[in-house]
Amino acid sequence: KDVFGIGFKTADDLAQNLGISKDSPLRIRAAIEHILWDLSTRGHVCYPIESFIPEAQKILEVENEQIEDQMDFLEKEGSVVISDLPIEEESAPCIWVKPLYLSELGIARELSRLNTSPCFIRNVDIEKAIVWAEEKQWMQFAQEQKDAIGLSLEEKLHVITGGPGTGKSTITRAILSITSKV
């Protein structure tokens, strides 16, 4: 866990050569944290426990109960957080490394604050504003872009997503052009 610059597999092989057994609680805890951080590099801030345990079991080659015991230990120690994540009206227990859990809480708090605070941008004629932005950027927006710009002018909080080349930067420039003139 404390050796930087090498992957878990290499550190694990070294540890086993030094006499640390496969079922060592230290090994299992280090692997749990490693797996969670690795999952975060693939876009998973948290992970459903029912999927996490088999993932950890493949790497550790120990019994599920041993993994569960060390997850509980890490939670009590404060290194990980185990909590229900509401998913489409259901609740699934998930596991986070604590820094990512705290980041998620901070983001949620900030989004809530932004959503409930007063909006100081005055109302605009959306159709005229879109035409003005098209002229300013010397381009004709696709209908989906016009819809996104219009919705962003009606709502204070929005998220613009899409793959490369779908117009996220164009939409953002249009929104900023319009709202900076308001």
C-alpha positions as CSV (number, residue, x, y, z in Angstrom):
1,K,0.0,0.0,0.0
2,D,2.8,2.4,0.8
3,V,5.0,1.7,-2.2
4,F,4.4,4.2,-4.9
5,G,5.1,3.7,-8.6
6,I,4.3,0.0,-8.8
7,G,1.0,-1.7,-9.3
8,F,-0.8,-3.8,-6.8
9,K,0.2,-7.1,-8.5
10,T,3.9,-6.3,-8.3
11,A,3.6,-5.1,-4.6
12,D,1.5,-8.2,-3.9
13,D,4.1,-10.5,-5.4
14,L,6.8,-8.8,-3.3
15,A,4.7,-9.0,-0.1
16,Q,4.1,-12.7,-0.6
17,N,7.8,-13.3,-1.2
18,L,8.4,-11.5,2.1
19,G,6.0,-13.9,3.9
20,I,2.7,-12.0,3.9
21,S,0.0,-14.6,3.4
22,K,-2.7,-14.5,0.8
23,D,-5.3,-14.1,3.5
24,S,-3.5,-11.4,5.5
25,P,-5.9,-8.7,6.5
26,L,-3.3,-6.1,5.5
27,R,-3.2,-7.5,2.0
28,I,-6.9,-7.7,1.7
29,R,-7.4,-4.1,2.9
30,A,-4.7,-2.8,0.6
31,A,-6.3,-4.6,-2.3
32,I,-9.8,-3.2,-1.5
33,E,-8.4,0.4,-1.6
34,H,-6.4,-0.3,-4.7
35,I,-9.4,-1.7,-6.5
36,L,-11.5,1.2,-5.5
37,W,-8.9,3.7,-6.8
38,D,-8.5,1.7,-10.0
39,L,-12.2,1.7,-10.5
40,S,-12.3,5.5,-10.1
41,T,-9.9,5.8,-13.0
42,R,-12.5,4.1,-15.1
43,G,-15.2,6.5,-14.0
44,H,-16.6,4.7,-10.9
45,V,-16.6,7.1,-8.0
46,C,-18.3,4.4,-6.0
47,Y,-19.1,0.8,-6.8
48,P,-22.1,-1.5,-5.9
49,I,-21.0,-3.9,-3.2
50,E,-22.7,-6.8,-4.9
51,S,-20.4,-6.2,-7.9
52,F,-17.3,-5.2,-5.9
53,I,-16.9,-8.3,-3.9
54,P,-16.6,-10.7,-6.9
55,E,-14.2,-8.1,-8.5
56,A,-12.0,-8.2,-5.4
57,Q,-12.3,-12.0,-5.0
58,K,-10.9,-12.4,-8.5
59,I,-7.8,-10.4,-7.6
60,L,-7.3,-11.7,-4.0
61,E,-8.3,-15.3,-4.4
62,V,-9.7,-15.4,-0.8
63,E,-13.2,-16.1,0.5
64,N,-15.9,-13.4,0.2
65,E,-16.4,-13.3,3.9
66,Q,-12.7,-12.2,4.4
67,I,-13.2,-9.4,1.9
68,E,-16.5,-8.3,3.7
69,D,-14.7,-8.4,7.1
70,Q,-11.9,-6.1,5.8
71,M,-14.4,-3.8,4.1
72,D,-16.1,-3.4,7.5
73,F,-12.7,-2.8,9.2
74,L,-11.9,-0.1,6.6
75,E,-15.2,1.5,7.1
76,K,-14.8,1.6,10.9
77,E,-11.2,2.9,10.4
78,G,-12.6,5.7,8.1
79,S,-10.8,4.7,4.9
80,V,-13.9,3.7,3.0
81,V,-17.6,4.6,3.2
82,I,-20.3,2.0,2.7
83,S,-23.7,3.6,2.1
84,D,-26.8,3.1,0.1
85,L,-27.0,4.8,-3.2
86,P,-30.5,5.6,-4.4
87,I,-30.8,4.3,-7.9
88,E,-34.1,4.8,-9.7
89,E,-36.2,4.5,-6.6
90,E,-34.2,1.5,-5.3
91,S,-31.3,1.6,-3.0
92,A,-28.1,-0.3,-3.5
93,P,-25.3,-0.5,-1.0
94,C,-22.1,0.9,-2.5
95,I,-18.5,1.4,-1.4
96,W,-16.3,4.5,-1.9
97,V,-12.8,5.5,-0.9
98,K,-13.5,8.3,1.7
99,P,-11.9,11.2,-0.3
100,L,-14.2,10.5,-3.3
101,Y,-17.2,10.1,-1.0
102,L,-16.5,13.5,0.5
103,S,-16.0,15.0,-2.9
104,E,-19.4,13.7,-4.0
105,L,-21.0,15.2,-0.9
106,G,-19.3,18.5,-1.7
107,I,-20.5,18.5,-5.3
108,A,-24.1,17.7,-4.2
109,R,-24.0,20.4,-1.6
110,E,-22.7,23.0,-4.1
111,L,-25.3,22.0,-6.7
112,S,-28.0,22.3,-4.2
113,R,-26.8,25.7,-3.2
114,L,-26.6,26.9,-6.8
115,N,-30.0,25.5,-7.5
116,T,-31.7,27.2,-4.5
117,S,-29.9,30.6,-4.6
118,P,-31.5,33.5,-6.5
119,C,-30.8,33.9,-10.2
120,F,-29.6,37.4,-11.2
121,I,-29.8,37.0,-15.0
122,R,-32.8,38.7,-16.4
123,N,-35.2,37.1,-18.8
124,V,-34.4,37.2,-22.5
125,D,-36.3,36.5,-25.7
126,I,-34.7,33.1,-26.3
127,E,-35.4,32.9,-30.0
128,K,-33.9,36.4,-30.6
129,A,-30.9,35.6,-28.4
130,I,-30.2,32.4,-30.3
131,V,-30.3,34.3,-33.6
132,W,-28.0,36.9,-32.2
133,A,-25.6,34.2,-31.0
134,E,-25.6,32.6,-34.4
135,E,-24.7,35.9,-36.0
136,K,-22.0,36.6,-33.5
137,Q,-20.4,33.1,-34.0
138,W,-21.0,33.2,-37.8
139,M,-22.8,29.9,-37.8
140,Q,-26.1,28.1,-37.9
141,F,-26.8,26.0,-34.8
142,A,-28.3,22.5,-35.2
143,Q,-31.8,22.2,-33.7
144,E,-30.4,20.2,-30.7
145,Q,-28.0,23.0,-30.0
146,K,-30.8,25.6,-30.2
147,D,-32.8,23.4,-27.8
148,A,-29.8,23.1,-25.4
149,I,-29.1,26.9,-25.5
150,G,-32.8,27.7,-24.9
151,L,-33.1,25.3,-22.0
152,S,-30.0,26.7,-20.4
153,L,-31.5,30.2,-20.6
154,E,-34.6,29.0,-18.9
155,E,-32.9,27.0,-16.1
156,K,-30.2,28.2,-13.8
157,L,-28.4,24.9,-13.5
158,H,-27.6,22.6,-16.3
159,V,-25.1,20.0,-17.5
160,I,-23.9,19.9,-21.1
161,T,-22.6,16.5,-22.1
162,G,-21.8,14.8,-25.4
163,G,-19.1,13.1,-27.3
164,P,-16.3,14.8,-29.2
165,G,-17.5,17.1,-31.9
166,T,-21.1,17.3,-30.8
167,G,-21.1,21.1,-30.1
168,K,-20.5,21.4,-26.3
169,S,-18.0,24.2,-26.7
170,T,-20.2,25.9,-29.3
171,I,-23.2,25.8,-27.0
172,T,-21.2,27.0,-24.1
173,R,-19.8,30.0,-26.1
174,A,-23.4,30.9,-27.2
175,I,-24.7,30.7,-23.6
176,L,-21.8,32.8,-22.3
177,S,-22.2,35.3,-25.1
178,I,-25.9,35.7,-24.4
179,T,-25.7,35.9,-20.7
180,S,-22.7,38.3,-20.6
181,K,-24.9,40.8,-22.6
182,V,-27.8,40.4,-20.2
